């Protein structure tokens, strides 16, 4: 029997995922909404896999994964996200997780991701694989064209905010969606403007999409 712990602050998502997974005869699932309880659960129960929501109050899934790795280096951890995976790929890899899966994945895709992770294998969606290949080719071309080219990068928070901008959300709505203060959203947007050399949300989004830093809607 494989034991899975889902950590997600959205009850409907956690219970829905639990229902899907427990249709498999060899998978048993526990769900918690508070990320602060994760270490306690891991310490007292022998879980094979953790599914961590990417964005949660208090600590995001990546930071939680890093924290757990210190005491449980062999734990199989998957990031479970409703955001576009392509915008988070590099930091997910750098976090030393076992893989990631979209909340829009079908039951078959979710189960496959879990079983592959348990075999130390990672499944990458085809559209993401193709996008990463294009990005690599583009990066190589840029390097050949100019050795002095300055590379622009956006951190996790900046990528998430721009992705919400692409969805048409206001600063207040973004703050609510990402569990941030509106002032923090505005401060981060200012930093994005400076990085990209632009003056507005629209320009920032266009430039970031042009550079492949966020996906085009």
N, C-alpha and C positions, 0 to 999 in steps of 0.2 A: 504494500500500500504506500503510495506517494502522498506525503503531507505538504499542503501548500498554504502559505499564509499570505492573505491579501491585505495590504495597508492602503486604504483609500478613504478620504474624508467625505466622499459622496456615497451614502448608504445604498442608494439604488444601483450604483455601478458595482459596488462590492458584492451585494447579494445576487445581482444578475450574473456576474462572473462566476460566483460560487455555484449557482444553479447549473450553468453551462458545464463547468468542469466536473461536477459530481455526477454527470451523466456517464462519465467514464467509470468503469468498475473498480479501477485501481487508484483513484484520486480522491483524497479527502481534504476538505478546505475549511479554514478558519478565516474570519474577517474581522478586522479591527479598524476603527475610524481615527483613533488617536495615534499619531506617529510616535508619541512619547512612550507608548506601551510596547513598542516593537522589540526592544532589547529584552524586556521581561518575558515576552512570549517566546523569543528565540532561546532564551536561557532555560526555560522550563519545559519546552516541547521540542521534539526532534523533527523540525521541518526540513523537507528536502529542497523546497523552492520558496523564495519570497517574491511576490509581485508588489512593487512599490509604485504608488502614484507619483508622477513627476512633480506636480505642484500641490503642496499641502500647507496648512497653517503651521507656522513655527519652523519647519525645516523641509526643504524639498527632497525629493526622492534620491537625487544624486548625492547630496550631502549626507543623507541618512545611510546610503549604501557605503560611502567612504567610512563613516563612523563604525558601521557594523563590521567592515572588513578588518578593522584593527584587532577585534577580539575573535572574529569568526572568519578567518581567511579562506576557508574552503566552502563557505556558504554560497549556494547558487542563487544569484539575485537577478531578477528581470525588472527593468523599468517599464511601467504600464502607463502609457500616455495618450491623451486625446489630442495632443499637438502634433504638427507635422514632424515626423521623425528626422527628415533631412536637415532641419535647422538645429538639431541637437546631436547629430551623429558624432562629431569629434569629441565633444565633452562626455558623451556616454561611453565612448571607447576609453578615454583617459581616466574615467572613474573606476575602471577595472571591474565592471559589471559582467554578468554572464550573457547578457543580451537585452533586447528590448522588444516590445510588442505594442501595437496600436490598440486603443480601446474600440476601434471600429473593426477589428479583426473578427473573423468568423470563429465559431467554436473549433473548427478543424485547424485553423491557423494558430489559434491560441494554444491548443493542445500540442500541436507540432512544435511550437516555439519552446514550450516547457520540456517536452521530451528531448528535444535537441540540446537544450541547455544542460540537461542532466548527463548528456553524453559529451559535454564540453564542445558542442557545436553551436553555431549561431546561424539563424535564418535571416537573410536580408531581403526585404520586398524587392521585386524586380524593378519597380519604378525608381526606387532609391539607388539600387545598384547602377542603373543606367545614368542617373543624375550624378553620382559620384564619379563615374567614368568620364563624363563630360567635364566635370569640374577639374579633374586631374589634367585632362588634355588642355583645358583653358589655362590652367596655372602654368603648365610647361611652356605654352606659347608665350605667355606674358614674360616668363623668365628669359626666354630666348630673345624676345623683342627688346627688353631693357633690363640690364642687370641692376640698375638703380631704382627699379620700381618699388614704391612703398606699398606693402601689403596691409590691408585694412581688415581687422577682425572684430567681431562683436561677441560679447560674453553671453552667457545663458539668459540673464535678465533682459539684456538689450534685444536679443533675438525674439524672446517671448513677447516683449512689448511691441516690436515692429510687426509681429505676426498678428497681434490684436488690432493694430492700426490698419493692417490690410483687410481685416474683417469689418472695418468701418466703425469701431468702437471709439467713444470719446475717452478723454483722459480719466474721467470719473468712472466710466464703465470698465476701463482697463484695470484701474486700481481695485475695483471690486472683484473682477475676474481672477486677478493674480494675487489677491490678498496682500496688497500693498497700499500705502497711503497715496493720495493723489499728488502730494508734493514730491514723493519719491519717484513717481511716474514722470512728472514734469522735469525733475532734475536729471533722470536717466535719459529722457528724450533730448535734453540740451547737450548731454555728453555725446549722444549719437550724432546730433547735428554737427558738432565740432569734429568728430572722427571722419564723417563723410563730406565735410565742407559744404553743408547745405543750410537752409534757413527755415524750412518748413517740414511738417510731417509728410506731406505729399512728396516733396523732393527727396526726403530721407528714404521713404519707402521705395521710390523709383530707383534711386542710386543703389540701395541695398539689394534689390532684385536684380539689377544690372550686374552687380558684382557677384551674384550668387550667394549672398549672405542670408537671404530669406527666400522662401519659395514664392513663385508667382501664383496668385489665386486664379 
